[in-house]
Amino acid sequence: MPIELNGIVVVDKPEGFSSARIVSRIKELFGARKAGHTGTLDPFATGVLVCCLNRATRLSRFFLKGDKTYEAVLRLGIRTDTQDPTGALVAEKPVDGITDAMIARVAERFTGEISQVPPVYSALKHEGTPLYKLARRGEAVEKPARKVRIDRLEILEVNLPEVRFAVSCSSGTYIRTLCADMGDALGCGGHLKRLRRTASCGFSIEDALTPEALEALKDRETLEQAVVGMNEALAFIPAVAAGDGLSGKVQNGMKLSEKDFPVSPERSREGFFKVVDRSGRLIAVLGDPRDPDSYNYCCVFSA
């Protein structure tokens, strides 16, 4: 009977495949009971898709808020109803007079905390229905603007009508909306033509493997080499090493307080810390206490 693999697989998603289809392929490839991803990519987009296998699907909540990095191509002069290359033409304007300096100034305007209206063609839901399904039925719903953060927006190449740029941003940022807004700011409109995610949730494109590369590993019976262990995957969450006594209490879900730890555990920005056993295996993720005398169990992994 094959050993169940629990951990993270970083996939370099190819163009033309939905994220759900890639996850289904990964699930079949690994013979996994469960599989899921930590942030979707549109079918036309490529790059880092972080997939969780088996027990590691319980860790997805810790990755959903992770920052992301992309390389994108903005096509100026053409607006589409989806803000990307899959949509219908809405308007077309010439790009004559657009200069590198103008583009640089607009990029600077969109750096930092900005307000962004989510696209009507998105997976966000309205009364339980994804917005893109409503839009396809002619019932487009516009969600209120929300704050997102652009840490870096670097213009890499200008070859009008196209602008290639790199962007590092917070979770929840829509790059196609960023492109549409930049095009509007330049007075000619625009849409996202190409998108490649180069980093997500602490993993980079250098960590990613194509589906074909994963197939080759399976053929060589070395597929486990592609799996990042659960403890290693949560490198951004501080760890507490537990002895046998504490490990037993954790795995049995017993009440834990500061008295159970030699020193007060260091926490992540969101207030989490993980507990690992003597061999470095992840056995639990805990959060700030609901009351002064009890830590909150987020998830526990039995032996």
C-alpha positions in Angstrom: 0.0 0.0 0.0 1.6 3.4 -1.0 2.5 5.8 1.7 0.1 8.8 1.9 2.0 12.0 1.2 1.0 15.1 3.3 2.4 18.4 2.3 2.6 21.1 -0.4 3.3 20.8 -4.1 4.2 23.9 -6.0 3.0 23.7 -9.6 4.0 25.9 -12.5 0.5 26.1 -14.0 0.4 26.1 -17.8 -1.7 28.4 -19.9 -5.2 27.1 -20.9 -6.0 25.1 -17.8 -8.2 26.1 -14.9 -6.8 25.9 -11.4 -9.4 23.3 -10.5 -8.3 21.1 -13.4 -4.7 21.3 -12.3 -5.7 20.3 -8.8 -7.7 17.4 -10.1 -4.6 16.3 -12.1 -2.3 16.6 -9.0 -4.8 14.6 -6.9 -4.8 11.8 -9.5 -1.1 11.9 -10.0 -0.4 11.5 -6.2 -3.3 9.2 -5.5 -4.4 11.7 -2.9 -7.6 11.5 -0.9 -7.8 15.3 -0.8 -6.2 18.1 -2.7 -6.8 21.8 -3.0 -5.1 25.1 -3.9 -4.4 28.3 -1.9 -5.2 30.9 -4.5 -6.7 30.5 -8.0 -5.2 31.5 -11.3 -7.3 32.3 -14.4 -7.0 29.8 -17.2 -5.0 32.2 -19.4 -2.5 32.9 -16.6 0.5 30.8 -15.8 2.9 30.3 -12.9 2.9 29.4 -9.2 -0.1 27.4 -8.0 0.3 26.1 -4.4 -1.5 22.8 -4.0 -2.1 21.1 -0.7 -2.2 17.3 -0.4 -4.2 15.2 2.1 -3.8 16.4 5.7 -2.1 19.6 4.4 -5.4 20.8 3.0 -6.2 21.9 6.6 -3.3 24.4 6.3 -4.8 26.3 3.3 -6.2 29.0 5.7 -2.7 30.0 6.6 -1.7 30.7 3.0 -4.8 32.5 1.8 -3.6 35.9 3.1 -0.1 35.5 1.6 1.5 38.1 -0.6 2.0 37.4 -4.3 4.3 38.6 -7.1 3.5 38.7 -10.8 4.9 39.6 -14.2 2.2 41.1 -16.4 1.7 42.7 -19.8 -0.7 45.6 -20.0 -2.2 46.2 -23.4 -3.0 49.9 -23.7 -5.8 51.3 -25.9 -8.2 48.4 -25.7 -10.8 47.9 -22.9 -12.6 44.5 -22.5 -15.6 43.7 -20.4 -13.5 41.2 -18.3 -10.4 43.4 -18.1 -8.4 40.5 -19.7 -7.9 38.9 -23.1 -10.9 36.6 -22.7 -13.5 39.4 -22.8 -15.4 41.3 -25.5 -14.1 44.6 -26.8 -15.7 47.5 -25.0 -13.7 50.5 -26.4 -10.6 51.2 -28.4 -8.5 54.4 -28.4 -5.1 55.3 -29.9 -2.1 55.3 -27.7 -0.4 58.2 -29.5 1.3 60.6 -27.1 1.7 58.1 -24.3 5.3 58.4 -23.1 7.6 56.3 -20.8 7.5 59.2 -18.3 3.7 59.2 -18.2 3.6 55.4 -17.6 6.2 55.7 -14.8 4.1 58.4 -13.1 1.0 56.3 -13.3 2.9 53.3 -11.9 4.0 55.5 -9.0 0.4 56.5 -8.3 -0.7 52.9 -8.0 2.0 52.0 -5.5 1.1 51.7 -1.8 -2.3 51.2 -0.4 -4.9 51.8 -3.1 -8.7 51.4 -3.5 -9.8 48.8 -6.0 -13.2 47.8 -7.2 -13.3 44.0 -7.7 -14.2 43.0 -11.3 -17.7 41.9 -12.1 -16.2 38.8 -13.7 -14.6 37.3 -10.6 -15.1 34.4 -8.2 -16.4 36.7 -5.4 -19.9 35.8 -4.5 -23.1 37.8 -4.2 -25.8 36.0 -2.2 -24.0 32.7 -2.7 -23.5 33.0 -6.5 -20.1 33.8 -8.1 -20.1 37.2 -9.7 -18.9 35.9 -13.1 -22.0 33.6 -13.3 -24.2 36.6 -12.7 -22.3 38.7 -15.3 -22.7 36.0 -17.9 -26.4 36.1 -17.3 -26.5 39.9 -17.8 -26.9 40.5 -14.1 -23.6 42.1 -13.3 -23.1 43.1 -9.7 -20.4 45.6 -8.7 -18.9 45.0 -5.2 -17.8 48.1 -3.1 -14.2 49.2 -3.5 -11.8 47.8 -1.0 -8.2 48.5 0.1 -5.4 46.5 -1.3 -1.6 47.0 -1.1 0.9 47.3 -3.9 4.4 47.0 -2.5 6.3 47.2 -5.8 5.2 48.1 -9.3 8.2 48.1 -11.6 8.0 48.9 -15.3 10.2 46.4 -17.1 9.6 47.2 -20.7 7.6 49.7 -22.8 6.8 48.6 -26.4 3.6 50.4 -27.1 0.8 49.5 -27.1 2.2 47.0 -24.5 3.8 47.6 -21.1 5.5 44.8 -19.3 5.7 45.2 -15.5 6.4 43.3 -12.3 4.2 43.7 -9.2 4.3 42.5 -5.6 1.0 42.9 -3.8 -1.3 41.8 -1.0 -3.7 39.0 -1.3 -7.0 40.0 -2.9 -5.4 42.3 -5.5 -6.7 41.9 -9.0 -4.0 42.5 -11.6 -6.5 42.8 -14.4 -8.3 45.6 -12.5 -4.9 47.2 -11.9 -4.3 47.2 -15.6 -7.7 48.6 -16.4 -7.2 51.4 -13.9 -3.8 52.2 -15.1 -5.1 52.4 -18.7 -7.9 54.7 -17.6 -5.4 56.9 -15.7 -3.4 57.2 -19.0 -6.6 58.2 -20.8 -6.6 55.4 -23.3 -7.9 52.4 -21.4 -6.3 49.0 -21.3 -6.5 45.4 -20.2 -4.4 42.6 -18.9 -3.0 40.7 -21.8 -0.7 38.2 -20.1 -0.1 37.2 -16.5 2.5 35.0 -14.8 2.6 34.5 -11.0 6.2 34.3 -10.0 5.7 34.0 -6.2 2.9 33.1 -3.8 2.7 32.2 -0.1 6.5 32.2 0.3 7.1 29.9 -2.7 8.7 31.2 -5.9 8.6 30.0 -9.5 12.0 28.4 -8.9 10.3 26.1 -6.5 7.6 25.1 -9.0 7.4 22.1 -11.3 5.3 21.7 -14.4 2.8 18.9 -14.6 5.1 17.2 -17.1 8.0 17.3 -14.7 5.8 15.8 -12.0 4.8 13.0 -14.4 8.5 12.3 -15.0 9.1 12.0 -11.2 6.2 9.6 -10.9 7.7 7.5 -13.7 11.0 7.4 -11.8 9.1 6.6 -8.6 10.5 9.7 -6.9 7.3 11.8 -6.7 7.8 12.4 -3.0 10.7 14.7 -3.9 8.1 17.3 -5.1 6.4 17.4 -1.7 7.2 20.2 0.8 6.6 18.9 4.3 3.9 20.7 6.4 6.3 22.1 8.9 8.7 23.4 6.2 5.7 24.9 4.3 4.7 27.0 7.3 8.2 28.5 7.6 6.6 31.9 8.3 5.0 30.7 11.5 7.3 30.4 14.6 7.8 26.9 16.0 7.9 25.5 19.5 9.6 22.1 19.9 7.6 19.9 22.2 8.9 17.0 24.4 6.9 13.8 24.8 4.7 15.2 27.5 3.6 18.3 25.7 3.2 16.4 22.4 0.8 14.0 24.1 -1.3 16.8 25.5 -1.4 18.5 22.1 -2.4 15.4 20.2 -5.1 14.7 22.7 -6.5 18.2 22.4 -5.9 19.0 26.1 -6.2 22.5 27.4 -2.9 24.4 27.0 -1.8 27.6 28.7 1.4 29.6 29.0 2.4 27.3 31.9 2.8 24.4 29.5 5.7 26.3 27.7 9.1 27.2 29.1 8.8 30.6 27.6 5.9 32.5 26.0 5.7 31.3 22.3 6.7 33.7 19.6 3.8 34.3 17.2 3.3 35.2 13.6 1.8 38.5 12.4 -1.6 36.8 12.6 -1.1 35.5 16.1 -0.2 31.8 15.2 2.5 29.5 16.4 3.1 25.8 15.5 4.1 22.9 17.7 6.5 20.3 16.4 7.7 17.0 17.9 11.3 15.9 18.5 11.7 14.9 14.9 10.4 18.2 13.5 7.0 16.8 12.5 4.2 19.3 12.7 1.6 18.2 15.3 -0.5 21.4 15.7 -1.0 25.1 14.9 -2.2 27.1 17.9 -3.5 30.7 18.1 -3.8 33.4 20.7 -5.8 32.2 23.7 -9.6 32.8 23.8 -9.1 33.4 27.5 -5.9 34.1 29.5 -5.5 30.4 30.5 -6.2 28.5 27.2 -4.6 28.6 23.8 -6.9 28.2 20.7 -6.4 25.0 18.7 -6.4 25.8 15.0 -5.6 22.3 13.8 -4.0 19.1 15.3 -2.3 16.3 13.5 -2.3 12.9 15.2 0.5 10.5 14.9 
